[in-house]
Amino acid sequence: MELGNLAQKLPEKIKTVWRQGYAIAILIFLIASIGAAILFYFIDVSVWWSAIGFAFTIGYFILTFFVIVPFRWARWSYQIRHDEIEIQHGIIFRSRVLIPMIRVQHVETDQGPLLRKQKLVSVSISTAATVHTIEAVRAEESDALRHHILELVKVAKEDV
């Protein structure tokens, strides 16, 4: 069974945030590779070990920037209905979560420095069991979305 995308997609600016996060990890790998190359040079270890480290770093860069980020964005979607919130994500292992409005305890917004630079906010939806996150919405829409979810929760709890 193929899972189709839901009504709402993440903003395209999230791809920049993900790439910046991966770039930080790649920079750390690169620094470690350079450190290992210098260490290997001074202790007379074969240069091939350094080449393997650099090849791994370049391969990781190509894979994340040109394969994982576009697929991750294409597979991330969500939909807010009057009785439930549905979140779908995943590249290889796709996950589809239905959160009944009656189970929602509170809604939070978070914004780190990478999200803030792109004017994005992540929305966390807490239930008694766990926290589900919509990774990015536009900052100007985040408060309206949070209040909309809370109003739907009030209506759902009044109906019970």
Backbone as a chain_set.jsonl record, in Angstrom:
{"seq": "MELGNLAQKLPEKIKTVWRQGYAIAILIFLIASIGAAILFYFIDVSVWWSAIGFAFTIGYFILTFFVIVPFRWARWSYQIRHDEIEIQHGIIFRSRVLIPMIRVQHVETDQGPLLRKQKLVSVSISTAATVHTIEAVRAEESDALRHHILELVKVAKEDV", "coords": {"N": [[0.84, -1.176, 0.0], [0.739, 2.065, -0.986], [1.485, 5.087, 0.537], [-0.058, 8.094, 0.165], [0.67, 11.635, -0.088], [-0.337, 14.021, 2.399], [-2.596, 16.831, 2.96], [-1.19, 19.219, 3.766], [2.041, 20.499, 3.219], [5.46, 20.805, 4.299], [7.086, 24.016, 4.518], [9.217, 25.063, 1.804], [11.548, 26.217, 2.667], [12.481, 24.729, 4.772], [14.176, 22.853, 3.766], [16.57, 24.226, 3.452], [17.225, 24.646, 6.147], [17.558, 21.973, 7.03], [19.724, 21.263, 5.38], [21.657, 23.019, 6.388], [21.946, 22.008, 8.97], [22.92, 19.427, 8.367], [25.279, 20.28, 7.158], [26.747, 21.258, 9.306], [27.273, 18.862, 10.664], [28.787, 17.607, 8.659], [30.966, 19.338, 8.542], [32.095, 18.811, 11.037], [32.811, 16.101, 10.62], [34.683, 16.553, 8.596], [36.671, 18.071, 9.91], [37.467, 16.132, 11.755], [38.476, 14.252, 9.938], [40.632, 15.672, 8.818], [42.164, 16.048, 11.127], [42.74, 13.359, 11.701], [44.233, 12.753, 9.398], [46.488, 14.368, 9.749], [47.482, 13.268, 12.148], [47.963, 10.627, 11.269], [49.976, 11.146, 9.43], [52.116, 11.955, 11.059], [52.58, 9.685, 12.629], [53.324, 7.819, 10.851], [51.414, 6.236, 9.382], [49.604, 4.641, 6.769], [48.595, 6.694, 4.033], [46.227, 6.08, 2.862], [44.247, 5.533, 4.706], [43.487, 8.059, 5.537], [42.483, 8.991, 3.131], [40.257, 7.373, 2.873], [38.672, 8.372, 4.956], [38.209, 11.022, 4.022], [36.856, 10.399, 1.643], [34.565, 9.182, 2.68], [33.427, 11.424, 3.961], [32.903, 13.143, 1.775], [31.147, 11.511, 0.316], [29.046, 11.33, 2.171], [28.265, 14.024, 2.196], [27.326, 14.389, -0.483], [25.248, 12.482, -0.549], [23.486, 13.405, 1.52], [22.87, 16.126, 0.829], [21.906, 16.038, -1.827], [20.225, 13.846, -2.114], [18.933, 12.804, 0.312], [17.781, 15.126, 1.613], [15.952, 16.288, -0.408], [14.183, 14.034, -0.749], [13.306, 13.672, 1.872], [11.87, 16.034, 2.313], [9.875, 15.767, 0.354], [8.435, 13.613, 1.319], [7.301, 14.433, 3.697], [4.442, 15.377, 5.317], [1.359, 16.783, 6.557], [-1.892, 16.939, 8.133], [-4.64, 18.685, 9.401], [-7.562, 17.937, 10.881], [-11.016, 18.267, 11.959], [-11.378, 16.402, 13.999], [-8.988, 15.044, 14.372], [-5.376, 14.937, 14.092], [-3.12, 14.354, 11.55], [-0.001, 13.049, 10.795], [2.621, 12.482, 8.573], [5.636, 10.958, 7.658], [9.003, 10.071, 6.621], [11.485, 8.249, 4.806], [12.56, 5.683, 3.89], [11.356, 3.935, 5.763], [8.17, 4.57, 6.221], [6.118, 6.573, 8.203], [2.96, 7.015, 9.612], [0.948, 8.903, 11.558], [-1.884, 9.173, 13.576], [-3.435, 11.498, 15.533], [-5.774, 11.744, 17.893], [-7.947, 14.481, 18.566], [-9.018, 14.652, 21.089], [-7.076, 13.546, 22.692], [-4.99, 15.318, 22.781], [-2.91, 17.231, 24.808], [-1.384, 19.602, 25.18], [-0.03, 22.27, 23.12], [2.972, 23.282, 21.717], [5.332, 25.724, 20.535], [8.492, 25.856, 18.97], [11.675, 27.328, 18.285], [14.689, 27.261, 16.929], [18.041, 28.577, 16.273], [18.631, 28.085, 13.518], [16.098, 27.646, 12.39], [14.937, 30.105, 13.061], [16.365, 31.924, 11.486], [15.352, 31.346, 8.975], [12.777, 32.089, 9.311], [10.942, 30.218, 10.399], [9.024, 27.883, 12.383], [8.833, 25.194, 14.674], [6.207, 22.965, 15.553], [5.035, 21.421, 18.375], [3.082, 18.757, 19.462], [1.611, 17.591, 22.229], [0.731, 14.575, 23.825], [-0.569, 12.258, 26.282], [1.036, 10.066, 25.991], [3.245, 10.653, 24.249], [5.234, 13.039, 22.349], [4.469, 14.685, 19.412], [5.777, 16.102, 16.455], [5.457, 18.751, 14.197], [7.623, 19.611, 11.885], [8.189, 22.126, 10.704], [6.61, 25.236, 10.26], [5.493, 28.277, 8.793], [6.557, 31.21, 10.476], [4.755, 33.333, 10.819], [2.353, 32.006, 10.602], [2.287, 30.247, 12.684], [1.26, 30.831, 15.323], [-1.473, 31.127, 14.768], [-2.044, 28.549, 13.841], [-1.478, 27.029, 16.139], [-3.413, 28.068, 17.938], [-5.719, 27.345, 16.507], [-5.587, 24.523, 16.617], [-5.839, 24.183, 19.392], [-8.421, 25.22, 19.789], [-9.915, 23.306, 18.371], [-9.384, 21.137, 20.003], [-10.702, 21.899, 22.358], [-13.376, 21.886, 21.457], [-13.602, 19.165, 20.819], [-13.298, 18.003, 23.351], [-15.51, 19.032, 24.648], [-17.55, 17.742, 23.338], [-17.483, 15.212, 24.328]], "CA": [[0.0, 0.0, 0.0], [1.499, 3.311, -1.09], [0.898, 6.178, 1.295], [-0.011, 9.369, -0.543], [0.919, 12.794, 0.761], [-1.503, 14.664, 2.989], [-2.924, 18.147, 2.413], [-0.208, 20.266, 4.068], [3.464, 20.197, 3.094], [6.337, 21.729, 5.003], [7.606, 25.055, 3.622], [10.465, 24.665, 1.141], [12.688, 26.759, 3.412], [12.982, 23.729, 5.707], [15.3, 22.171, 3.119], [17.758, 25.002, 3.805], [17.523, 24.356, 7.559], [18.107, 20.623, 7.093], [21.062, 21.292, 4.769], [22.568, 23.681, 7.321], [22.211, 21.037, 10.033], [23.828, 18.422, 7.827], [26.573, 20.929, 6.901], [27.455, 21.29, 10.586], [27.784, 17.503, 10.882], [29.831, 17.358, 7.664], [32.126, 20.106, 8.977], [32.712, 18.043, 12.131], [33.484, 14.963, 9.98], [35.839, 17.059, 7.855], [37.694, 18.405, 10.907], [37.984, 14.852, 12.26], [39.273, 13.651, 8.866], [41.885, 16.421, 8.736], [42.92, 15.685, 12.326], [43.241, 11.992, 11.513], [45.282, 12.791, 8.365], [47.696, 14.928, 10.383], [47.964, 12.254, 13.077], [48.502, 9.518, 10.488], [51.224, 11.602, 8.812], [53.184, 11.986, 12.056], [52.886, 8.351, 13.169], [53.692, 6.979, 9.701], [50.362, 5.312, 8.969], [49.319, 4.797, 5.345], [47.74, 7.818, 3.657], [44.949, 5.556, 2.382], [43.25, 5.656, 5.764], [42.992, 9.436, 5.45], [41.68, 9.077, 1.906], [38.966, 6.737, 3.175], [37.916, 9.342, 5.758], [37.753, 12.105, 3.142], [35.861, 9.84, 0.722], [33.334, 9.024, 3.468], [32.868, 12.759, 4.175], [32.357, 13.613, 0.491], [29.974, 10.679, 0.028], [27.984, 11.764, 3.077], [27.823, 15.326, 1.691], [26.527, 14.188, -1.702], [24.033, 11.755, -0.194], [22.542, 14.209, 2.289], [22.433, 17.35, 0.165], [21.24, 15.842, -3.112], [19.293, 12.72, -2.099], [18.115, 12.693, 1.522], [16.982, 16.331, 1.867], [14.76, 16.37, -1.277], [13.24, 12.959, -0.44], [12.719, 13.936, 3.193], [10.857, 17.083, 2.146], [8.766, 15.248, -0.45], [7.681, 12.621, 2.089], [6.813, 15.0, 4.953], [3.177, 16.09, 5.164], [0.451, 16.699, 7.703], [-3.242, 17.434, 7.89], [-5.384, 18.932, 10.633], [-9.007, 17.81, 10.683], [-11.743, 18.692, 13.16], [-11.324, 15.398, 15.062], [-7.677, 14.419, 14.486], [-4.218, 15.473, 13.385], [-2.41, 13.253, 10.905], [1.366, 13.413, 10.414], [3.262, 11.416, 7.799], [7.019, 11.259, 7.293], [9.883, 8.917, 6.459], [11.986, 7.997, 3.459], [12.508, 4.239, 3.665], [10.281, 3.472, 6.642], [7.211, 5.665, 6.296], [5.303, 6.566, 9.414], [1.736, 7.82, 9.545], [0.436, 8.974, 12.923], [-3.156, 9.842, 13.798], [-3.543, 11.977, 16.907], [-7.132, 12.219, 18.149], [-7.971, 15.784, 19.233], [-9.345, 14.484, 22.507], [-5.857, 13.12, 23.382], [-4.005, 16.406, 22.804], [-2.856, 17.914, 26.106], [-0.989, 20.981, 24.915], [0.677, 22.523, 21.869], [4.084, 24.2, 21.912], [6.124, 26.111, 19.365], [9.922, 25.97, 19.231], [12.388, 27.958, 17.184], [16.128, 27.352, 17.139], [18.675, 29.61, 15.445], [18.506, 27.794, 12.087], [14.704, 27.914, 12.024], [14.684, 31.544, 13.2], [16.945, 32.602, 10.323], [14.459, 31.102, 7.834], [11.436, 32.504, 9.744], [10.139, 29.016, 10.562], [8.783, 27.45, 13.757], [8.331, 23.826, 14.779], [5.03, 22.863, 16.416], [5.015, 20.153, 19.099], [1.758, 18.398, 19.946], [1.836, 16.642, 23.326], [-0.324, 13.716, 24.347], [-0.096, 11.605, 27.497], [2.018, 9.049, 25.643], [4.444, 11.139, 23.562], [5.168, 14.348, 21.699], [4.572, 14.633, 17.957], [6.26, 17.398, 16.005], [5.419, 19.229, 12.817], [8.978, 20.16, 11.908], [8.299, 23.544, 10.331], [5.543, 26.044, 9.668], [5.935, 29.673, 8.721], [6.441, 31.863, 11.785], [3.535, 34.144, 10.882], [1.202, 31.112, 10.672], [2.42, 29.3, 13.799], [0.318, 31.127, 16.407], [-2.822, 30.812, 14.294], [-2.157, 27.094, 13.809], [-1.523, 26.569, 17.527], [-4.737, 28.408, 18.479], [-6.696, 26.527, 15.792], [-5.546, 23.18, 17.203], [-6.392, 24.25, 20.751], [-9.882, 25.373, 19.665], [-10.449, 21.999, 17.988], [-9.293, 20.293, 21.193], [-11.805, 22.322, 23.241], [-14.619, 21.367, 20.883], [-13.604, 17.699, 20.95], [-13.505, 17.638, 24.752], [-16.883, 19.389, 25.004], [-18.438, 16.759, 22.732], [-17.406, 13.931, 25.05]], "C": [[0.887, 1.241, 0.0], [0.769, 4.413, -0.34], [1.047, 7.471, 0.504], [0.208, 10.51, 0.429], [-0.392, 13.391, 1.244], [-1.61, 16.09, 2.466], [-1.828, 19.19, 2.605], [1.215, 19.74, 3.926], [4.24, 21.175, 3.97], [6.795, 22.81, 4.03], [8.945, 24.622, 3.021], [11.698, 25.185, 1.848], [13.258, 25.747, 4.399], [14.144, 22.956, 5.1], [16.611, 22.895, 3.419], [18.179, 24.715, 5.241], [18.146, 22.971, 7.688], [19.519, 20.593, 6.512], [22.067, 21.967, 5.694], [22.911, 22.742, 8.48], [23.165, 19.945, 9.58], [25.211, 19.018, 7.568], [27.393, 21.017, 8.184], [28.053, 19.913, 10.882], [28.923, 17.186, 9.914], [31.103, 18.115, 8.033], [32.856, 19.386, 10.114], [33.441, 16.82, 11.572], [34.758, 15.41, 9.27], [36.982, 17.417, 8.805], [38.306, 17.123, 11.482], [38.861, 14.178, 11.209], [40.621, 14.354, 8.733], [42.766, 16.102, 9.943], [43.515, 14.293, 12.211], [44.362, 11.967, 10.476], [46.585, 13.327, 8.942], [48.301, 13.912, 11.347], [48.61, 11.096, 12.329], [49.833, 9.894, 9.831], [52.371, 11.515, 9.815], [53.515, 10.617, 12.637], [53.129, 7.336, 12.058], [52.682, 5.878, 9.378], [50.04, 5.622, 7.502], [48.33, 5.941, 5.087], [46.357, 7.345, 3.186], [43.859, 5.644, 3.455], [42.663, 7.058, 5.781], [42.089, 9.597, 4.235], [40.31, 8.447, 2.119], [38.086, 7.687, 3.986], [37.379, 10.488, 4.921], [36.686, 11.61, 2.167], [34.519, 9.646, 1.432], [32.65, 10.374, 3.652], [32.234, 13.294, 2.892], [31.112, 12.815, 0.109], [28.784, 11.063, 0.892], [27.4, 13.103, 2.627], [26.899, 15.149, 0.484], [25.2, 13.51, -1.376], [23.022, 12.646, 0.524], [22.004, 15.392, 1.5], [21.582, 17.076, -1.072], [20.251, 14.689, -3.144], [18.363, 12.787, -0.889], [17.228, 13.912, 1.729], [15.784, 16.44, 0.916], [13.724, 15.273, -1.002], [12.545, 13.2, 0.891], [11.615, 14.983, 3.082], [9.639, 16.554, 1.388], [7.874, 14.299, 0.349], [7.081, 13.168, 3.38], [5.523, 15.769, 4.684], [2.327, 15.907, 6.42], [-0.904, 17.257, 7.312], [-3.947, 17.571, 9.233], [-6.867, 18.906, 10.295], [-9.702, 18.188, 11.984], [-11.642, 17.682, 14.298], [-9.959, 14.749, 15.251], [-6.612, 15.192, 13.716], [-3.472, 14.282, 12.813], [-1.056, 13.77, 10.43], [1.984, 12.217, 9.71], [4.676, 11.85, 7.447], [7.799, 9.961, 7.14], [10.268, 8.705, 5.015], [11.861, 6.515, 3.142], [11.365, 3.638, 4.476], [9.331, 4.635, 6.861], [6.325, 5.481, 7.521], [4.111, 7.484, 9.211], [1.071, 7.749, 10.912], [-0.883, 9.735, 12.918], [-3.25, 10.217, 15.276], [-4.972, 12.466, 17.113], [-7.097, 13.535, 18.931], [-8.23, 15.652, 20.731], [-8.107, 14.092, 23.322], [-4.804, 14.228, 23.491], [-4.074, 17.114, 24.15], [-2.424, 19.37, 25.956], [-0.158, 21.053, 23.638], [1.745, 23.568, 22.145], [4.713, 24.561, 20.577], [7.561, 26.288, 19.809], [10.588, 26.598, 18.015], [13.858, 28.077, 17.569], [16.728, 28.389, 16.202], [18.557, 29.35, 13.942], [17.085, 28.048, 11.593], [14.405, 29.409, 12.06], [15.203, 32.31, 11.984], [16.048, 32.465, 9.089], [13.019, 31.51, 8.132], [10.461, 31.319, 9.784], [10.037, 28.667, 12.043], [8.363, 25.986, 13.707], [7.201, 23.802, 15.807], [5.022, 21.47, 17.033], [3.632, 19.932, 19.704], [1.939, 17.294, 20.983], [0.565, 15.883, 23.657], [0.216, 13.086, 25.624], [1.04, 10.629, 27.185], [3.322, 9.628, 25.092], [4.231, 12.548, 23.026], [5.366, 14.132, 20.205], [4.921, 16.031, 17.469], [5.995, 17.599, 14.524], [6.684, 20.066, 12.69], [9.072, 21.626, 11.538], [6.985, 24.065, 9.773], [6.076, 27.473, 9.629], [5.647, 30.362, 10.052], [5.151, 32.658, 11.904], [2.275, 33.287, 10.979], [1.185, 30.268, 11.952], [1.434, 29.572, 14.932], [-1.112, 30.801, 16.008], [-3.047, 29.306, 14.27], [-2.285, 26.533, 15.225], [-2.896, 26.854, 18.14], [-5.844, 27.593, 17.807], [-6.75, 25.118, 16.372], [-6.169, 23.191, 18.593], [-7.909, 24.454, 20.738], [-10.535, 24.046, 19.278], [-10.407, 21.032, 19.167], [-10.429, 20.624, 22.153], [-13.129, 21.772, 22.75], [-14.704, 19.866, 21.057], [-13.874, 17.285, 22.391], [-14.897, 18.008, 25.238], [-17.874, 18.369, 24.466], [-18.476, 15.445, 23.505], [-18.223, 13.919, 26.27]], "O": [[1.699, 1.427, 0.907], [-0.421, 4.643, -0.558], [2.165, 7.894, 0.208], [-0.037, 10.373, 1.628], [-1.423, 13.279, 0.581], [-0.811, 16.512, 1.629], [-1.563, 19.972, 1.692], [1.551, 18.675, 4.444], [3.735, 22.237, 4.334], [6.886, 22.551, 2.83], [9.713, 23.9, 3.657], [12.79, 24.651, 1.653], [14.405, 25.886, 4.824], [15.004, 22.457, 5.825], [17.644, 22.256, 3.618], [19.368, 24.556, 5.518], [19.152, 22.806, 8.379], [20.412, 19.968, 7.085], [23.215, 21.531, 5.776], [24.061, 22.699, 8.918], [24.095, 19.578, 10.298], [26.217, 18.33, 7.743], [28.614, 20.865, 8.146], [29.206, 19.812, 11.302], [29.913, 16.566, 10.302], [32.204, 17.592, 7.859], [34.086, 19.357, 10.149], [34.559, 16.523, 11.993], [35.784, 14.732, 9.332], [38.139, 17.097, 8.529], [39.52, 17.042, 11.672], [39.887, 13.591, 11.552], [41.645, 13.695, 8.553], [43.973, 15.907, 9.8], [44.667, 14.073, 12.585], [45.341, 11.24, 10.648], [47.661, 12.801, 8.657], [49.517, 13.721, 11.356], [49.685, 10.633, 12.71], [50.718, 9.048, 9.694], [53.464, 11.062, 9.477], [54.637, 10.41, 13.098], [53.138, 6.13, 12.304], [53.057, 4.731, 9.133], [50.196, 6.761, 7.061], [47.363, 6.124, 5.825], [45.422, 8.143, 3.124], [42.682, 5.812, 3.135], [41.466, 7.226, 6.015], [41.054, 10.26, 4.305], [39.312, 8.942, 1.597], [36.887, 7.794, 3.729], [36.227, 10.889, 5.083], [35.719, 12.32, 1.894], [33.464, 9.913, 0.858], [31.43, 10.472, 3.517], [31.134, 13.844, 2.933], [30.132, 13.386, -0.369], [27.651, 11.117, 0.414], [26.186, 13.299, 2.67], [25.805, 15.712, 0.453], [24.151, 13.92, -1.871], [21.839, 12.646, 0.181], [20.797, 15.636, 1.503], [20.63, 17.811, -1.336], [19.501, 14.559, -4.112], [17.143, 12.823, -1.045], [16.036, 13.76, 1.996], [14.673, 16.669, 1.393], [12.523, 15.542, -1.018], [11.344, 12.965, 1.025], [10.552, 14.838, 3.685], [8.501, 16.861, 1.745], [6.678, 14.198, 0.075], [6.41, 12.426, 4.097], [5.522, 16.717, 3.899], [2.552, 15.002, 7.224], [-1.048, 17.95, 6.305], [-3.863, 16.69, 10.088], [-7.363, 19.734, 9.531], [-9.042, 18.406, 13.0], [-11.804, 18.058, 15.459], [-9.776, 13.979, 16.194], [-6.908, 15.984, 12.821], [-3.22, 13.307, 13.521], [-0.971, 14.794, 9.752], [1.887, 11.085, 10.183], [4.893, 12.973, 6.991], [7.31, 8.886, 7.489], [9.475, 8.952, 4.106], [11.134, 6.135, 2.224], [10.516, 2.925, 3.941], [9.642, 5.573, 7.596], [5.855, 4.384, 7.82], [4.247, 8.595, 8.699], [0.679, 6.675, 11.369], [-0.987, 10.81, 12.328], [-3.157, 9.359, 16.153], [-5.349, 13.501, 16.563], [-6.301, 13.683, 19.858], [-7.726, 16.437, 21.534], [-8.095, 14.29, 24.537], [-3.827, 14.078, 24.225], [-5.142, 17.542, 24.586], [-3.033, 20.265, 26.541], [0.347, 20.045, 23.144], [1.466, 24.613, 22.732], [4.635, 23.8, 19.612], [7.824, 26.808, 20.893], [10.141, 26.432, 16.88], [14.227, 28.886, 18.421], [16.008, 29.012, 15.422], [18.399, 30.294, 13.168], [16.887, 28.596, 10.509], [13.7, 29.924, 11.191], [14.55, 33.239, 11.508], [15.993, 33.371, 8.257], [12.133, 31.301, 7.303], [9.337, 31.392, 9.288], [10.857, 29.099, 12.853], [7.626, 25.578, 12.809], [7.237, 24.524, 16.803], [5.003, 20.465, 16.323], [3.086, 20.81, 20.372], [2.37, 16.19, 20.651], [-0.521, 16.454, 23.756], [1.353, 13.358, 26.008], [1.907, 10.395, 28.026], [4.399, 9.142, 25.436], [3.182, 13.16, 23.23], [6.319, 13.476, 19.785], [4.425, 17.024, 18.0], [6.275, 16.724, 13.704], [6.801, 21.117, 13.321], [9.969, 22.314, 12.023], [6.342, 23.431, 8.937], [7.005, 27.819, 10.358], [4.612, 30.121, 10.673], [4.518, 32.664, 12.96], [1.228, 33.784, 11.397], [0.171, 29.643, 12.264], [0.829, 28.635, 15.453], [-1.878, 30.263, 16.808], [-4.123, 28.834, 14.638], [-3.113, 25.657, 15.473], [-3.478, 25.985, 18.789], [-6.804, 27.194, 18.467], [-7.833, 24.578, 16.593], [-6.946, 22.298, 18.931], [-8.608, 23.911, 21.594], [-11.594, 23.701, 19.803], [-11.3, 20.197, 19.314], [-11.054, 19.718, 22.705], [-13.918, 21.249, 23.537], [-15.762, 19.341, 21.405], [-14.6, 16.321, 22.631], [-15.419, 17.367, 26.15], [-18.925, 18.15, 25.067], [-19.408, 14.656, 23.346], [-18.258, 12.914, 26.98]]}, "num_chains": 1, "name": "protein.A"}
